[in-house]
């Protein structure tokens, strides 16, 4: 039996957690795993939502993964389908730990250090990601051409650096991300990555 392809869900946001959402569609609640990057963009519970999805069919279950942007879903599929040894869970960890723009920039620049700081990605896996994605015709070239217009903003880079720094200190990815986000909201203005880390540590300790 061939499983139906589900490309998106449009309905009511019933439940929202950093790891998953439940979307109500015509009386059916769909459990969808999400990365932190999508969690930040969710509407309030009870409001309408459209989630782009990827369906993984396993022997014991059909699992839905959801994304609030096409760029996130594209990168997820690229990792799962084209990098050996990376499954859906690790692909979600990558999206939770680094922005799409920063990830692409790291691959183009052969930046193993940045990639290997992400949860679930060691040095060897980071090297494999760079080799296998650059090996795909046109991927690296297209990213390089687009990097000037879609490069992460200085603030996005500082946020990403701060989260990675906290993870390297032993904090969980979700807790680090939440603390940095709260710090930014309280600051009400641009912060350097060092300032973000210092302020976030006060919330975490």
N, C-alpha and C positions, 0 to 999 in steps of 0.2 A: 504493500500500500504506500503510495506516495503522499507525503505530508503536504498540506496546503501551505503556500508561501504567504506569510504575513509580513507586509512591508511597513505598515504603520497601524497605530491604534488611535482612535479619536473618540474621546468620551469625557467622563468626569474623574478627576483625581480623587481617589478614595483614601489612599494612604501614601505617605511620602517619608522615606528614610534614606540616609546616605548611601545605602546599598541596594535599595529596590523601591519600586512604586507599585501600587495597585490601581489599575485603571478600570473603571466601570463602563462597559459598552453594552447597551441593550440588555441589562440585567445580568451580565456575566462579568465577574471580576478577574482581570488578567494580572498575574504576578510577573513583573518585569524587572530584571536585574539592571542596574544603571551604574555608571562611573560617577565620581564626585563632581566632575566637570558638568555633567547634566543636572545633578542635584541642585547646583547653584542657580540654575535657570528655571526651576519648576515654579508654576503658579501656586497659589494658596490651595490647600486641600478644600475640595468642594467646587473648585472652578473647572472650566473646560480645559482640556489638554490634548495636544497631538504629539505622540511619541513615535519617532522612526524606529523600526525594529529589525532585529536579525533573529531568525529562528534556528536553533540548533536541535537537530533530531538525534537523540541517543536511543539505545536499546531500552533503557528504563524510563526515559522521560523526554518530553519536548520542552526545551527551555527557551524563553524569550529574553533577549537583551535589548535594552532601549537607549535611545540617544535623542538629545534635544537639538542636534544639528547634523546635517549630512556629512560634514567634515569628520566628526567623531565616529560616525558609523563606517565611513570609508576607511579610516585608519584602523579601526577594530577589525574589519574584514581583511585588510591588507596584512595585518599581523597574524591573524588566525590562518589565513589561506596560503600565505607566502613565506612565512618564517618558521622553519622546522623547530619543534619543541615548544612552541607558544600556543597555548589553548585559550579559550574564552576568558577564564578567570584571570590569567596573567595579562591578557590584552586589556581587561577592565582596569587592572592595577596600573598599567602604563598610562591609560587615559586619566586615571584619578591622580597620578603623580606628576604629570607634565602636560602642558597645553599642546594642542595639535601643531601650532606654529613652532613652538620650541622643539618639539620632537623632530619635525621635518628639518629644521635648521641644524640640529645635532647630527642627523644622518648625512646631510649635505657636507657638513664640516668635519665628518669622521670623528665627532666628539664622543668618544667612548665613555669618558668620565661622567658627563651629564646623564647619559642613558643608564649607566650602571648604578647611579644613585637612586633610581626609581625602584620601588618595592617589586620584588619578584624578578628583577633583572640584574644578574651579576655581570662581571666583566666579559666572560666568554659569550654570554647571551647577547650582550650589547654589541660585541664585535660581529656576531652572526647576523644580527638585525641589519647592521650597516652593509655587510657584504651581500646579504640576500636581497635586500630592498634595492640597493644600488644596482644589483645585477638585473633587476627587472627593467626591460627596455623603456626608457622615457620617464621613469618615476623620479629619479634623482634630478634629471635635467629639467623636468617640469617644476619640481619643487624649487630648484635653484633660480629658475626664471621668475617664479612667483614670490620669492623670498623678499624682494624689495618692497612689494606692495602688501604682502600678508605677514611680514615678520612681526613677532610679538612686540607689543609696546614696551617701553622701559618699565612701566608699572607691572605688567604681566610677568616680565622676566624677574623682577624683584620678588614678586609674590611666589613664583615658582622656586626661586633660589632659597627663599625663607622656609618654605615647606620642606624642601629637600634637606636643608640644614637641620631642621627639627627632627626629621626622620632619622638622619644620621646620628642624632643624639639619643636615639632609642624610643622616641615617641611614635605612637601609631599614626598611620597616614591620615585617618579620619580626624583624630584629635588635633594633629598639627594643622590640617587644613582649616578646621573650625576655629582654632585659636588665631590663626593669621587673619581669617575673615573678620572675626570680632575686633581684632586690633585695628584693622583698616576702618571699620565702621566707627570706632571710637575716635580715631585720629582725625577723620574728616578731611584728609588731604594726603598728598603723596608722602611715602615713607621709603627710606632706603631698606635694602634687605636686612642689614644689620639691626636697624631700628625695629623692624618687624619681628625679628627673632627675639630681641631683648624684651619687647612688650609681650609677645606671645608666651614667652617662658614664664612671665609673671602670672599668666592665666593658667598655665599648665602645672606649675609647681604647687 
